[in-house]
Amino acid sequence: MPLTPVIRFGDARCELREGESVLDGLLRQGVPVAHACRAGSCGSCMLRAVEGEIPAAAQAGLKDSWKAGGYFLACICRPEGPLTVAEAGSDARVAATISSLGKLAADVLRVGLTCTAQFPYRAGQYLTLIRDSGLARSYSIASLPEEAELELHVRLIPGGRMSGWLAHEARLGDKVVLQGPSGECFYVSGREDQPVVLIGTGTGLAPLRGIVRDALRAGHRGPLRLFHGARTVDGLYLREELAALAAAHANFTYVPTVLDGDGAAGVDVGPIDRIVAGQLPGLGGWRGFVCGDPALVQNLKRKLFLSGMALNDICADAFLPAAL
């Protein structure tokens, strides 16, 4: 009969139940572990193994340096033997302060952060924002690495604990912790003449904004087509900025789209996947970036592939909702 895995975290000791993850066991014992999606996607619950064997599946998607350092995702870690674990260290987390807050749309908040140490990232990656209470949520980065502030676009969710705090309680100078960065959705130089399509809905615009500006800065010469979708025109934030960027770069086209209403001048109406297919019926040889709702991302990845795009040319980050 297999032994019950025992997890040690500081002074806490937890015997895992059958099929229970390290995260669930520690939370059951009252140990405050940061977490969000609980599906192995956001990285919020990353811990470090001090002693014991980590299942390979618990390190899926982590950077090689993190794997070597014993990091793993607690929400999908189901060890077969004892583990002694600790919080992520300074090689994965950086302290930061909130340096600016402002509305981009009725339901989108811009959060500017200033890091107290270097936080190397690529435009389009995402990070985990952790409050002093341990509450954690993952957000894509909308800024470029050389900019003074690290910029996030936070969708305001009714009853959302992190977005509600940021919108109504957080103050400039409040301290937070950043974990990451993570994600493979970023521009890679070397194919400067390849056409690129970028598709996002809602705050899926955040990483795409960074990727477009990074590509232009790197001297990308091929067409760059950015499609941003919202339910109504009011949800199409940063329209003026993106239109100005398109006016300044002949190879960049910005296509705002809405699902409902009559739209407005320069705004296409209809499902974003149909609008993309109508304007770009054949995508053989293109590269694609897709961000937003998980169901939409999966649908778009399939349609990009069926329209001729190679699978290894499709980069996608789905925005998983936080578990309650």
QUIMOTA-V17280 format. One record per residue. N is the residue number from 1. RES is the residue in one letter. OMEGA is omega in whole degrees, 0 to 359 (* if undefined). NEAR is the number of other ideal C-beta (glycine too) atoms within 10 Angstrom. D_LAST is the distance of its C-alpha to the last C-alpha in whole Angstrom. Layout:
BEGIN
n=N res=RES omega=OMEGA near=NEAR d_last=D_LAST
n=N res=RES omega=OMEGA near=NEAR d_last=D_LAST
END
This chain:
BEGIN
n=1 res=M omega=183 near=3 d_last=34
n=2 res=P omega=179 near=7 d_last=32
n=3 res=L omega=177 near=9 d_last=31
n=4 res=T omega=179 near=12 d_last=27
n=5 res=P omega=178 near=20 d_last=26
n=6 res=V omega=180 near=16 d_last=26
n=7 res=I omega=176 near=26 d_last=24
n=8 res=R omega=180 near=16 d_last=25
n=9 res=F omega=186 near=21 d_last=23
n=10 res=G omega=179 near=10 d_last=25
n=11 res=D omega=183 near=6 d_last=26
n=12 res=A omega=177 near=13 d_last=24
n=13 res=R omega=184 near=12 d_last=24
n=14 res=C omega=173 near=22 d_last=22
n=15 res=E omega=182 near=13 d_last=24
n=16 res=L omega=173 near=21 d_last=21
n=17 res=R omega=182 near=12 d_last=21
n=18 res=E omega=179 near=7 d_last=22
n=19 res=G omega=184 near=7 d_last=20
n=20 res=E omega=177 near=17 d_last=18
n=21 res=S omega=177 near=22 d_last=17
n=22 res=V omega=180 near=30 d_last=18
n=23 res=L omega=182 near=22 d_last=14
n=24 res=D omega=180 near=19 d_last=13
n=25 res=G omega=180 near=23 d_last=16
n=26 res=L omega=178 near=23 d_last=16
n=27 res=L omega=178 near=18 d_last=13
n=28 res=R omega=180 near=12 d_last=15
n=29 res=Q omega=179 near=14 d_last=18
n=30 res=G omega=179 near=8 d_last=16
n=31 res=V omega=184 near=19 d_last=17
n=32 res=P omega=178 near=10 d_last=15
n=33 res=V omega=177 near=22 d_last=14
n=34 res=A omega=179 near=25 d_last=13
n=35 res=H omega=178 near=25 d_last=10
n=36 res=A omega=190 near=23 d_last=8
n=37 res=C omega=182 near=20 d_last=9
n=38 res=R omega=181 near=21 d_last=10
n=39 res=A omega=178 near=13 d_last=12
n=40 res=G omega=184 near=18 d_last=15
n=41 res=S omega=190 near=22 d_last=16
n=42 res=C omega=180 near=28 d_last=14
n=43 res=G omega=185 near=28 d_last=16
n=44 res=S omega=187 near=28 d_last=14
n=45 res=C omega=184 near=27 d_last=14
n=46 res=M omega=177 near=27 d_last=18
n=47 res=L omega=179 near=25 d_last=20
n=48 res=R omega=177 near=18 d_last=24
n=49 res=A omega=177 near=20 d_last=26
n=50 res=V omega=177 near=12 d_last=29
n=51 res=E omega=177 near=11 d_last=30
n=52 res=G omega=182 near=17 d_last=30
n=53 res=E omega=179 near=11 d_last=29
n=54 res=I omega=174 near=20 d_last=26
n=55 res=P omega=182 near=14 d_last=26
n=56 res=A omega=182 near=9 d_last=27
n=57 res=A omega=182 near=12 d_last=24
n=58 res=A omega=179 near=24 d_last=22
n=59 res=Q omega=182 near=21 d_last=23
n=60 res=A omega=176 near=13 d_last=23
n=61 res=G omega=180 near=14 d_last=23
n=62 res=L omega=177 near=18 d_last=24
n=63 res=K omega=182 near=14 d_last=27
n=64 res=D omega=181 near=8 d_last=30
n=65 res=S omega=177 near=10 d_last=31
n=66 res=W omega=177 near=20 d_last=27
n=67 res=K omega=181 near=16 d_last=28
n=68 res=A omega=180 near=10 d_last=31
n=69 res=G omega=177 near=15 d_last=30
n=70 res=G omega=179 near=17 d_last=28
n=71 res=Y omega=179 near=22 d_last=24
n=72 res=F omega=179 near=26 d_last=22
n=73 res=L omega=187 near=27 d_last=18
n=74 res=A omega=185 near=26 d_last=17
n=75 res=C omega=179 near=25 d_last=14
n=76 res=I omega=181 near=20 d_last=17
n=77 res=C omega=177 near=25 d_last=19
n=78 res=R omega=186 near=16 d_last=21
n=79 res=P omega=178 near=20 d_last=24
n=80 res=E omega=181 near=11 d_last=27
n=81 res=G omega=183 near=12 d_last=29
n=82 res=P omega=178 near=16 d_last=28
n=83 res=L omega=169 near=25 d_last=26
n=84 res=T omega=188 near=15 d_last=27
n=85 res=V omega=178 near=26 d_last=24
n=86 res=A omega=177 near=13 d_last=24
n=87 res=E omega=175 near=16 d_last=22
n=88 res=A omega=183 near=21 d_last=23
n=89 res=G omega=184 near=11 d_last=26
n=90 res=S omega=176 near=8 d_last=28
n=91 res=D omega=179 near=11 d_last=29
n=92 res=A omega=183 near=22 d_last=25
n=93 res=R omega=180 near=20 d_last=24
n=94 res=V omega=175 near=20 d_last=26
n=95 res=A omega=180 near=14 d_last=25
n=96 res=A omega=175 near=23 d_last=26
n=97 res=T omega=176 near=14 d_last=26
n=98 res=I omega=185 near=19 d_last=25
n=99 res=S omega=175 near=16 d_last=28
n=100 res=S omega=178 near=12 d_last=28
n=101 res=L omega=179 near=16 d_last=25
n=102 res=G omega=180 near=8 d_last=26
n=103 res=K omega=171 near=12 d_last=25
n=104 res=L omega=176 near=17 d_last=26
n=105 res=A omega=182 near=19 d_last=25
n=106 res=A omega=183 near=10 d_last=24
n=107 res=D omega=179 near=19 d_last=20
n=108 res=V omega=180 near=20 d_last=21
n=109 res=L omega=173 near=19 d_last=21
n=110 res=R omega=179 near=19 d_last=24
n=111 res=V omega=176 near=23 d_last=23
n=112 res=G omega=182 near=19 d_last=26
n=113 res=L omega=174 near=21 d_last=26
n=114 res=T omega=184 near=13 d_last=29
n=115 res=C omega=178 near=14 d_last=29
n=116 res=T omega=177 near=11 d_last=31
n=117 res=A omega=181 near=10 d_last=32
n=118 res=Q omega=177 near=8 d_last=32
n=119 res=F omega=184 near=19 d_last=29
n=120 res=P omega=178 near=8 d_last=31
n=121 res=Y omega=173 near=21 d_last=29
n=122 res=R omega=179 near=19 d_last=30
n=123 res=A omega=182 near=25 d_last=29
n=124 res=G omega=177 near=29 d_last=26
n=125 res=Q omega=178 near=21 d_last=24
n=126 res=Y omega=179 near=24 d_last=21
n=127 res=L omega=173 near=28 d_last=20
n=128 res=T omega=178 near=25 d_last=17
n=129 res=L omega=185 near=26 d_last=17
n=130 res=I omega=176 near=22 d_last=16
n=131 res=R omega=179 near=18 d_last=16
n=132 res=D omega=177 near=9 d_last=18
n=133 res=S omega=184 near=11 d_last=16
n=134 res=G omega=178 near=14 d_last=14
n=135 res=L omega=185 near=17 d_last=11
n=136 res=A omega=174 near=24 d_last=12
n=137 res=R omega=181 near=26 d_last=12
n=138 res=S omega=181 near=24 d_last=14
n=139 res=Y omega=175 near=24 d_last=17
n=140 res=S omega=181 near=28 d_last=20
n=141 res=I omega=183 near=28 d_last=24
n=142 res=A omega=185 near=25 d_last=26
n=143 res=S omega=173 near=19 d_last=29
n=144 res=L omega=185 near=16 d_last=32
n=145 res=P omega=184 near=16 d_last=32
n=146 res=E omega=181 near=7 d_last=35
n=147 res=E omega=188 near=13 d_last=34
n=148 res=A omega=180 near=9 d_last=34
n=149 res=E omega=170 near=16 d_last=30
n=150 res=L omega=189 near=23 d_last=27
n=151 res=E omega=175 near=20 d_last=26
n=152 res=L omega=172 near=24 d_last=22
n=153 res=H omega=188 near=23 d_last=21
n=154 res=V omega=176 near=22 d_last=18
n=155 res=R omega=181 near=17 d_last=17
n=156 res=L omega=184 near=17 d_last=16
n=157 res=I omega=178 near=15 d_last=13
n=158 res=P omega=182 near=7 d_last=13
n=159 res=G omega=180 near=7 d_last=11
n=160 res=G omega=185 near=16 d_last=9
n=161 res=R omega=180 near=14 d_last=10
n=162 res=M omega=181 near=21 d_last=12
n=163 res=S omega=177 near=21 d_last=14
n=164 res=G omega=178 near=14 d_last=14
n=165 res=W omega=181 near=15 d_last=16
n=166 res=L omega=184 near=22 d_last=18
n=167 res=A omega=191 near=17 d_last=19
n=168 res=H omega=186 near=8 d_last=20
n=169 res=E omega=184 near=8 d_last=20
n=170 res=A omega=179 near=17 d_last=21
n=171 res=R omega=176 near=7 d_last=25
n=172 res=L omega=182 near=10 d_last=27
n=173 res=G omega=177 near=9 d_last=28
n=174 res=D omega=183 near=16 d_last=24
n=175 res=K omega=176 near=11 d_last=24
n=176 res=V omega=177 near=18 d_last=21
n=177 res=V omega=178 near=19 d_last=21
n=178 res=L omega=175 near=24 d_last=21
n=179 res=Q omega=179 near=23 d_last=21
n=180 res=G omega=2 near=25 d_last=22
n=181 res=P omega=178 near=22 d_last=24
n=182 res=S omega=175 near=23 d_last=22
n=183 res=G omega=180 near=23 d_last=23
n=184 res=E omega=183 near=12 d_last=27
n=185 res=C omega=179 near=22 d_last=27
n=186 res=F omega=183 near=20 d_last=30
n=187 res=Y omega=177 near=23 d_last=33
n=188 res=V omega=180 near=12 d_last=36
n=189 res=S omega=176 near=10 d_last=39
n=190 res=G omega=178 near=6 d_last=42
n=191 res=R omega=189 near=14 d_last=42
n=192 res=E omega=180 near=11 d_last=43
n=193 res=D omega=181 near=9 d_last=45
n=194 res=Q omega=176 near=14 d_last=42
n=195 res=P omega=184 near=17 d_last=40
n=196 res=V omega=174 near=23 d_last=37
n=197 res=V omega=181 near=25 d_last=34
n=198 res=L omega=186 near=29 d_last=31
n=199 res=I omega=179 near=30 d_last=28
n=200 res=G omega=176 near=28 d_last=25
n=201 res=T omega=179 near=23 d_last=23
n=202 res=G omega=179 near=22 d_last=21
n=203 res=T omega=169 near=25 d_last=21
n=204 res=G omega=176 near=26 d_last=22
n=205 res=L omega=187 near=30 d_last=25
n=206 res=A omega=180 near=29 d_last=24
n=207 res=P omega=182 near=30 d_last=25
n=208 res=L omega=175 near=26 d_last=28
n=209 res=R omega=178 near=27 d_last=29
n=210 res=G omega=182 near=26 d_last=30
n=211 res=I omega=180 near=27 d_last=31
n=212 res=V omega=182 near=27 d_last=34
n=213 res=R omega=178 near=21 d_last=35
n=214 res=D omega=179 near=19 d_last=35
n=215 res=A omega=179 near=27 d_last=37
n=216 res=L omega=178 near=16 d_last=39
n=217 res=R omega=181 near=12 d_last=40
n=218 res=A omega=178 near=12 d_last=41
n=219 res=G omega=178 near=8 d_last=43
n=220 res=H omega=184 near=22 d_last=42
n=221 res=R omega=182 near=11 d_last=45
n=222 res=G omega=179 near=15 d_last=43
n=223 res=P omega=173 near=16 d_last=41
n=224 res=L omega=183 near=23 d_last=38
n=225 res=R omega=180 near=21 d_last=36
n=226 res=L omega=175 near=23 d_last=33
n=227 res=F omega=177 near=25 d_last=31
n=228 res=H omega=183 near=26 d_last=28
n=229 res=G omega=174 near=27 d_last=27
n=230 res=A omega=179 near=22 d_last=25
n=231 res=R omega=179 near=13 d_last=25
n=232 res=T omega=181 near=14 d_last=28
n=233 res=V omega=181 near=16 d_last=30
n=234 res=D omega=180 near=12 d_last=28
n=235 res=G omega=181 near=22 d_last=25
n=236 res=L omega=182 near=20 d_last=28
n=237 res=Y omega=182 near=23 d_last=28
n=238 res=L omega=181 near=21 d_last=30
n=239 res=R omega=182 near=16 d_last=33
n=240 res=E omega=180 near=8 d_last=36
n=241 res=E omega=183 near=13 d_last=35
n=242 res=L omega=176 near=22 d_last=35
n=243 res=A omega=178 near=13 d_last=38
n=244 res=A omega=178 near=12 d_last=40
n=245 res=L omega=178 near=18 d_last=39
n=246 res=A omega=179 near=18 d_last=40
n=247 res=A omega=182 near=10 d_last=43
n=248 res=A omega=183 near=9 d_last=44
n=249 res=H omega=185 near=15 d_last=43
n=250 res=A omega=183 near=8 d_last=45
n=251 res=N omega=180 near=16 d_last=43
n=252 res=F omega=178 near=21 d_last=40
n=253 res=T omega=179 near=15 d_last=39
n=254 res=Y omega=182 near=21 d_last=36
n=255 res=V omega=175 near=22 d_last=35
n=256 res=P omega=182 near=24 d_last=32
n=257 res=T omega=176 near=22 d_last=31
n=258 res=V omega=177 near=23 d_last=30
n=259 res=L omega=188 near=15 d_last=29
n=260 res=D omega=174 near=11 d_last=30
n=261 res=G omega=182 near=12 d_last=33
n=262 res=D omega=181 near=8 d_last=36
n=263 res=G omega=180 near=17 d_last=35
n=264 res=A omega=180 near=13 d_last=37
n=265 res=A omega=178 near=4 d_last=40
n=266 res=G omega=181 near=10 d_last=39
n=267 res=V omega=178 near=17 d_last=36
n=268 res=D omega=182 near=17 d_last=35
n=269 res=V omega=178 near=14 d_last=34
n=270 res=G omega=176 near=13 d_last=32
n=271 res=P omega=187 near=13 d_last=29
n=272 res=I omega=180 near=23 d_last=29
n=273 res=D omega=178 near=18 d_last=30
n=274 res=R omega=179 near=12 d_last=33
n=275 res=I omega=178 near=19 d_last=34
n=276 res=V omega=181 near=25 d_last=34
n=277 res=A omega=180 near=16 d_last=36
n=278 res=G omega=181 near=10 d_last=39
n=279 res=Q omega=182 near=13 d_last=39
n=280 res=L omega=185 near=21 d_last=39
n=281 res=P omega=179 near=9 d_last=40
n=282 res=G omega=186 near=10 d_last=41
n=283 res=L omega=175 near=22 d_last=39
n=284 res=G omega=180 near=9 d_last=41
n=285 res=G omega=179 near=13 d_last=41
n=286 res=W omega=170 near=21 d_last=39
n=287 res=R omega=183 near=23 d_last=36
n=288 res=G omega=173 near=25 d_last=32
n=289 res=F omega=184 near=26 d_last=29
n=290 res=V omega=180 near=27 d_last=26
n=291 res=C omega=177 near=29 d_last=23
n=292 res=G omega=181 near=24 d_last=20
n=293 res=D omega=184 near=18 d_last=18
n=294 res=P omega=181 near=15 d_last=18
n=295 res=A omega=179 near=9 d_last=20
n=296 res=L omega=180 near=22 d_last=22
n=297 res=V omega=180 near=21 d_last=22
n=298 res=Q omega=179 near=13 d_last=23
n=299 res=N omega=181 near=15 d_last=26
n=300 res=L omega=178 near=25 d_last=27
n=301 res=K omega=180 near=19 d_last=28
n=302 res=R omega=183 near=12 d_last=30
n=303 res=K omega=176 near=18 d_last=32
n=304 res=L omega=179 near=27 d_last=33
n=305 res=F omega=181 near=15 d_last=34
n=306 res=L omega=178 near=10 d_last=36
n=307 res=S omega=173 near=17 d_last=37
n=308 res=G omega=181 near=13 d_last=39
n=309 res=M omega=178 near=21 d_last=37
n=310 res=A omega=182 near=14 d_last=37
n=311 res=L omega=182 near=8 d_last=33
n=312 res=N omega=174 near=7 d_last=34
n=313 res=D omega=179 near=18 d_last=34
n=314 res=I omega=176 near=20 d_last=31
n=315 res=C omega=185 near=22 d_last=28
n=316 res=A omega=171 near=19 d_last=25
n=317 res=D omega=176 near=26 d_last=21
n=318 res=A omega=180 near=17 d_last=18
n=319 res=F omega=180 near=25 d_last=15
n=320 res=L omega=177 near=16 d_last=12
n=321 res=P omega=178 near=14 d_last=9
n=322 res=A omega=175 near=19 d_last=6
n=323 res=A omega=180 near=11 d_last=4
n=324 res=L omega=* near=6 d_last=0
END
